[in-house]
Amino acid sequence: MAQYSAQLDGVLVALADPTRRAVIRRLGHGPLSVGDLASEFPMTLPSFMKHVRTLESNGLIRTVKTGRVRTCVLSHERLALVDDWLAEQRRIWAERTDRLEEFVTKPEENSP
């Protein structure tokens, strides 16, 4: 459980930045070179590479170097980690709201 939590924490920290979320969104349409990805952002390539390294170190993307071109590929498996956590949170809150609804709408058993 601790390993799961550490992985989830890293993924959520990586997704907290709007630039990194935009990169993930773009890679959802298919692999792209770092140069193609970076061209859309108003920052230097070294600054953009910090975002790429953060996404890669947290397992959200993989990069493959072919010659002088580094291509980024989305790692769908790692995004499933977030989806699983969100599904668990939805289930917990649905149970809580169901209990609240039952409490509010159920007539008291010991009413005079």
TAVENNOR-V399765 format. One record per residue. N is the residue number from 0. PSI is psi in whole degrees, -180 to 180 (NA if undefined). OMEGA is omega in whole degrees, 0 to 359 (NA if undefined). D_CENTER is the distance of its C-alpha to the mean C-alpha in Angstrom with 1 decimal. Layout:
<<N PSI OMEGA D_CENTER> <N PSI OMEGA D_CENTER>>
This chain:
<<0 -38 180 18.4> <1 -39 179 18.2> <2 -42 177 16.6> <3 -44 181 13.8> <4 -43 179 13.4> <5 -40 178 13.5> <6 -45 179 10.8> <7 -42 178 8.4> <8 -45 180 9.8> <9 -42 180 9.3> <10 -45 181 5.6> <11 -38 176 5.6> <12 -43 179 8.6> <13 -37 181 7.4> <14 -6 181 5.2> <15 -19 182 8.4> <16 131 182 10.6> <17 -33 178 11.6> <18 -45 181 12.8> <19 -36 176 9.8> <20 -39 178 8.0> <21 -38 178 11.4> <22 -45 179 11.5> <23 -44 180 8.6> <24 -45 180 10.5> <25 -42 181 13.7> <26 -15 175 12.9> <27 -20 178 12.2> <28 -8 179 16.0> <29 166 181 16.9> <30 146 177 17.5> <31 154 176 18.8> <32 156 177 20.8> <33 -41 180 19.7> <34 -44 178 22.8> <35 -42 178 21.8> <36 -46 185 18.3> <37 -28 184 20.0> <38 -19 182 22.8> <39 -6 185 20.8> <40 139 182 20.1> <41 65 179 22.9> <42 165 179 22.7> <43 159 179 24.4> <44 -43 177 23.2> <45 -38 177 23.2> <46 -41 179 20.9> <47 -38 180 18.5> <48 -29 176 18.7> <49 -39 178 17.4> <50 -42 179 14.0> <51 -45 180 14.3> <52 -38 178 15.2> <53 -46 179 12.4> <54 -41 181 9.8> <55 -43 182 12.4> <56 -23 177 13.3> <57 9 172 9.9> <58 11 181 10.2> <59 -28 176 7.6> <60 161 171 11.0> <61 147 175 14.6> <62 144 179 17.5> <63 128 180 21.0> <64 123 176 24.1> <65 107 185 27.0> <66 -122 180 29.9> <67 3 184 28.9> <68 126 175 25.8> <69 121 182 22.3> <70 137 179 20.0> <71 138 180 16.2> <72 134 179 14.7> <73 139 177 11.2> <74 96 183 10.5> <75 -30 181 9.8> <76 -39 182 10.6> <77 -35 176 7.7> <78 -27 177 5.3> <79 -29 177 8.3> <80 -44 178 7.9> <81 -42 180 5.4> <82 -42 178 8.0> <83 -43 180 10.7> <84 -44 179 10.2> <85 -39 178 10.2> <86 -40 177 13.2> <87 -42 179 14.9> <88 -41 178 14.7> <89 -43 180 16.1> <90 -45 180 18.8> <91 -47 182 19.7> <92 -32 176 20.2> <93 -42 177 22.0> <94 -42 180 24.3> <95 -43 180 25.0> <96 -32 175 25.8> <97 -42 178 28.0> <98 -40 179 29.9> <99 -44 179 30.3> <100 -43 179 31.6> <101 -42 180 34.0> <102 -43 184 35.2> <103 -37 186 35.9> <104 -18 181 37.6> <105 126 177 39.4> <106 143 180 43.0> <107 137 182 43.9> <108 -28 183 45.8> <109 35 179 48.3> <110 143 178 49.2> <111 NA NA 52.9>>
